[in-house]
Amino acid sequence: MPRRKTSLKSNRVSKRKHTRNLKVKLQLKKTIKKFQELITKKDAEAKVFISKVFSQLDKAAKKNIIPASTANRRKSRLARRLGKSA
């Protein structure tokens, strides 16, 4: 257990940030999973839905929740899967 006030505060802040980051990551995973289901069903809605996925990936990268290179790699792979399914 930390003794100093600054240590206590940093613990509180890190816990808050962790829950916020976790919430964004879980939402991102759900969106990507839904997009992949649309691709496997060969649904035309997937072309519209990809913009939502890209937006969420970019926002997560902007907030440093995931690295920018990871976001770019995922966007590239998802776009490639969409192209192959079309």
C-alpha positions as a printed Julia matrix, in Angstrom:
86×3 Matrix{Float64}:
   0.0     0.0     0.0
   1.44    3.38   -0.99
   2.16    5.86    1.75
   2.53    9.16   -0.07
  -0.36   11.25   -1.3
   1.09   11.42   -4.79
   1.32    7.63   -4.96
  -2.28    7.3    -3.84
  -3.4     9.82   -6.45
  -1.4     8.16   -9.22
  -3.06    4.85   -8.35
  -6.5     6.44   -8.61
  -5.65    8.09  -11.92
  -4.16    4.94  -13.42
  -7.23    2.93  -12.39
  -9.51    5.5   -14.06
  -7.44    5.48  -17.24
  -7.34    1.69  -17.26
 -11.11    1.37  -17.11
 -11.55    4.03  -19.81
  -9.01    2.33  -22.08
 -10.55   -1.07  -21.46
 -13.98    0.23  -22.41
 -12.65    1.63  -25.71
 -10.76   -1.58  -26.49
 -13.78   -3.79  -25.85
 -16.0    -1.57  -28.02
 -13.38   -1.72  -30.77
 -13.23   -5.52  -30.57
 -17.02   -5.78  -30.81
 -17.09   -3.51  -33.85
 -14.34   -5.45  -35.63
 -16.07   -8.75  -34.86
 -19.36   -7.44  -36.26
 -17.53   -6.24  -39.39
 -15.94   -9.66  -39.87
 -19.35  -11.31  -39.55
 -20.69   -9.0   -42.25
 -17.8   -10.0   -44.5
 -18.41  -13.72  -43.99
 -22.11  -13.22  -44.79
 -21.03  -11.24  -47.89
 -23.36   -8.46  -46.81
 -23.28   -5.21  -48.79
 -23.48   -3.3   -45.52
 -19.84   -4.2   -44.84
 -18.66   -1.52  -47.28
 -20.52    1.12  -45.29
 -19.56   -0.33  -41.91
 -15.82   -0.25  -42.64
 -15.78    3.51  -42.19
 -17.06    3.08  -38.61
 -14.33    0.53  -37.9
 -11.65    2.82  -39.36
 -12.95    5.73  -37.31
 -12.79    3.77  -34.07
  -9.28    2.51  -34.84
  -8.09    6.04  -35.59
  -9.63    7.42  -32.39
  -8.03    4.68  -30.3
  -4.66    5.41  -31.88
  -5.09    9.15  -31.36
  -5.76    8.58  -27.64
  -2.7     6.25  -27.42
  -4.89    3.32  -26.41
  -3.35    1.28  -29.22
  -0.2     2.15  -31.16
  -0.7     3.99  -34.46
   1.13    1.29  -36.41
  -1.2    -1.36  -34.99
  -4.23    0.66  -36.05
  -2.81    1.08  -39.56
  -2.01   -2.63  -39.83
  -5.5    -3.65  -38.73
  -7.09   -1.18  -41.17
  -4.98   -2.58  -43.99
  -5.86   -6.18  -43.19
  -9.57   -5.45  -42.84
  -9.63   -3.54  -46.12
  -7.84   -6.43  -47.81
 -10.41   -8.91  -46.46
 -13.22   -6.69  -47.7
 -11.61   -6.55  -51.15
 -11.22  -10.33  -51.32
 -14.83  -10.94  -50.31
 -16.24   -8.56  -52.92
